[in-house]
Amino acid sequence: MTFIPKLPRAIKIALPFALVAIAAPMVAQMPEAPGKADKSRVVAGTYTADAGHSLVAWNVNHFGFNDYFGLFGDITGTLDIDPANPAAAKVSVKIPVSKVLTASPGLNAHLLKPAAEGKPADFFGAAPADATFVSTSVAPATDGMSATINGNLTLNGVTKPVAIAATFAGAGTNPFNKASTLGFHGTTSIKRSDFNVKYGLPFVSDEVKLNITVAFEKK
C-alpha cells in the first residue's frame, strides 16, 4: 500500500500557482512560427510557388449521399506583388492534372483511364495536359487581408473565367532557405461539365468545390 501524505490546505492552494510560475519561462522560450498574418511583412517582388507545400483540394458530391475528396499537388508558377499596390498583383500557376490523387487506387486509375476508341475519356484520360490559372485582375477587399482574384482557368483543353476568393495567410522568412515567403488560401467552385468532364452526371455532382493553399517564395 502506497502512502500519500496529506498536504496542508495553504500548500494545496499555492501549488497550482507555483507550477504556472515554473512553466512560464519554458513557454516564453518556445520558438514562434516564422510566418504571421501581418501584411507589413510582405516584401515586394516576384515569387515562385513552393511546389512541395501548395495544393488544390477538390470535392464532389457522390450519389447525394456524401462528398468525396481529392488533391492536385506539385503546383508551380509565379506571383508578382507590391504591398503598396495589391490591385496590380499578378499570379500564374500550373497544376499537373496527371498527378491527381484520391484515397482510392481504383478511382485514381479511372480518372486517368485512356479513352476508348472513338469516344472521349470518362474523366481526364491518359497523359492529360497541365491545368493553368492566369489572373486577369485583383480586387482587394477593404479589410486589407483578402481579395477576389479573377482569371482564366484552362482545364481539359477548355478555358473559362473563374473568380477565387483569396485570403492572406502569412508572411515571413523560411528558416531553412532564408527566402521571403508568402502564403494564401483560396476557395472557388467550377462546373466540370463546362470543361467537358461529364462522366456520371448527375449522380456525381457537376459542381466541384476547390480549396486552395499556396506558398510563394522570393528567389
RAVEN-V313293 format. One record per residue. N is the residue number from 1. RES is the residue in one small letter. D_FIRST is the distance of its C-alpha to the first C-alpha in whole Angstrom. Layout:
n=N res=RES d_first=D_FIRST
n=N res=RES d_first=D_FIRST
This chain:
n=1 res=m d_first=0
n=2 res=t d_first=4
n=3 res=f d_first=7
n=4 res=i d_first=10
n=5 res=p d_first=13
n=6 res=k d_first=15
n=7 res=l d_first=19
n=8 res=p d_first=22
n=9 res=r d_first=24
n=10 res=a d_first=27
n=11 res=i d_first=24
n=12 res=k d_first=23
n=13 res=i d_first=27
n=14 res=a d_first=28
n=15 res=l d_first=25
n=16 res=p d_first=27
n=17 res=f d_first=30
n=18 res=a d_first=29
n=19 res=l d_first=28
n=20 res=v d_first=31
n=21 res=a d_first=33
n=22 res=i d_first=31
n=23 res=a d_first=32
n=24 res=a d_first=36
n=25 res=p d_first=37
n=26 res=m d_first=36
n=27 res=v d_first=37
n=28 res=a d_first=40
n=29 res=q d_first=41
n=30 res=m d_first=40
n=31 res=p d_first=44
n=32 res=e d_first=46
n=33 res=a d_first=48
n=34 res=p d_first=51
n=35 res=g d_first=53
n=36 res=k d_first=53
n=37 res=a d_first=55
n=38 res=d d_first=58
n=39 res=k d_first=61
n=40 res=s d_first=62
n=41 res=r d_first=61
n=42 res=v d_first=63
n=43 res=v d_first=66
n=44 res=a d_first=69
n=45 res=g d_first=70
n=46 res=t d_first=70
n=47 res=y d_first=67
n=48 res=t d_first=66
n=49 res=a d_first=63
n=50 res=d d_first=60
n=51 res=a d_first=60
n=52 res=g d_first=56
n=53 res=h d_first=55
n=54 res=s d_first=58
n=55 res=l d_first=57
n=56 res=v d_first=59
n=57 res=a d_first=57
n=58 res=w d_first=59
n=59 res=n d_first=58
n=60 res=v d_first=61
n=61 res=n d_first=60
n=62 res=h d_first=60
n=63 res=f d_first=62
n=64 res=g d_first=61
n=65 res=f d_first=57
n=66 res=n d_first=55
n=67 res=d d_first=56
n=68 res=y d_first=56
n=69 res=f d_first=55
n=70 res=g d_first=57
n=71 res=l d_first=57
n=72 res=f d_first=60
n=73 res=g d_first=59
n=74 res=d d_first=61
n=75 res=i d_first=63
n=76 res=t d_first=65
n=77 res=g d_first=68
n=78 res=t d_first=69
n=79 res=l d_first=68
n=80 res=d d_first=71
n=81 res=i d_first=70
n=82 res=d d_first=71
n=83 res=p d_first=68
n=84 res=a d_first=72
n=85 res=n d_first=73
n=86 res=p d_first=71
n=87 res=a d_first=73
n=88 res=a d_first=75
n=89 res=a d_first=72
n=90 res=k d_first=72
n=91 res=v d_first=70
n=92 res=s d_first=71
n=93 res=v d_first=68
n=94 res=k d_first=68
n=95 res=i d_first=66
n=96 res=p d_first=66
n=97 res=v d_first=66
n=98 res=s d_first=66
n=99 res=k d_first=62
n=100 res=v d_first=61
n=101 res=l d_first=58
n=102 res=t d_first=56
n=103 res=a d_first=53
n=104 res=s d_first=55
n=105 res=p d_first=57
n=106 res=g d_first=59
n=107 res=l d_first=60
n=108 res=n d_first=60
n=109 res=a d_first=63
n=110 res=h d_first=65
n=111 res=l d_first=65
n=112 res=l d_first=67
n=113 res=k d_first=69
n=114 res=p d_first=72
n=115 res=a d_first=75
n=116 res=a d_first=77
n=117 res=e d_first=80
n=118 res=g d_first=82
n=119 res=k d_first=79
n=120 res=p d_first=77
n=121 res=a d_first=74
n=122 res=d d_first=71
n=123 res=f d_first=69
n=124 res=f d_first=70
n=125 res=g d_first=71
n=126 res=a d_first=71
n=127 res=a d_first=71
n=128 res=p d_first=71
n=129 res=a d_first=73
n=130 res=d d_first=70
n=131 res=a d_first=70
n=132 res=t d_first=71
n=133 res=f d_first=71
n=134 res=v d_first=73
n=135 res=s d_first=73
n=136 res=t d_first=76
n=137 res=s d_first=75
n=138 res=v d_first=72
n=139 res=a d_first=72
n=140 res=p d_first=69
n=141 res=a d_first=67
n=142 res=t d_first=68
n=143 res=d d_first=64
n=144 res=g d_first=65
n=145 res=m d_first=62
n=146 res=s d_first=63
n=147 res=a d_first=66
n=148 res=t d_first=68
n=149 res=i d_first=69
n=150 res=n d_first=72
n=151 res=g d_first=73
n=152 res=n d_first=75
n=153 res=l d_first=72
n=154 res=t d_first=74
n=155 res=l d_first=72
n=156 res=n d_first=74
n=157 res=g d_first=77
n=158 res=v d_first=77
n=159 res=t d_first=77
n=160 res=k d_first=76
n=161 res=p d_first=75
n=162 res=v d_first=71
n=163 res=a d_first=70
n=164 res=i d_first=66
n=165 res=a d_first=64
n=166 res=a d_first=63
n=167 res=t d_first=60
n=168 res=f d_first=59
n=169 res=a d_first=56
n=170 res=g d_first=56
n=171 res=a d_first=57
n=172 res=g d_first=57
n=173 res=t d_first=57
n=174 res=n d_first=55
n=175 res=p d_first=53
n=176 res=f d_first=54
n=177 res=n d_first=57
n=178 res=k d_first=58
n=179 res=a d_first=60
n=180 res=s d_first=61
n=181 res=t d_first=59
n=182 res=l d_first=60
n=183 res=g d_first=58
n=184 res=f d_first=59
n=185 res=h d_first=58
n=186 res=g d_first=61
n=187 res=t d_first=61
n=188 res=t d_first=64
n=189 res=s d_first=65
n=190 res=i d_first=68
n=191 res=k d_first=70
n=192 res=r d_first=70
n=193 res=s d_first=73
n=194 res=d d_first=75
n=195 res=f d_first=74
n=196 res=n d_first=75
n=197 res=v d_first=72
n=198 res=k d_first=72
n=199 res=y d_first=70
n=200 res=g d_first=68
n=201 res=l d_first=70
n=202 res=p d_first=69
n=203 res=f d_first=66
n=204 res=v d_first=64
n=205 res=s d_first=65
n=206 res=d d_first=68
n=207 res=e d_first=66
n=208 res=v d_first=64
n=209 res=k d_first=62
n=210 res=l d_first=61
n=211 res=n d_first=58
n=212 res=i d_first=59
n=213 res=t d_first=57
n=214 res=v d_first=59
n=215 res=a d_first=59
n=216 res=f d_first=62
n=217 res=e d_first=62
n=218 res=k d_first=65
n=219 res=k d_first=66
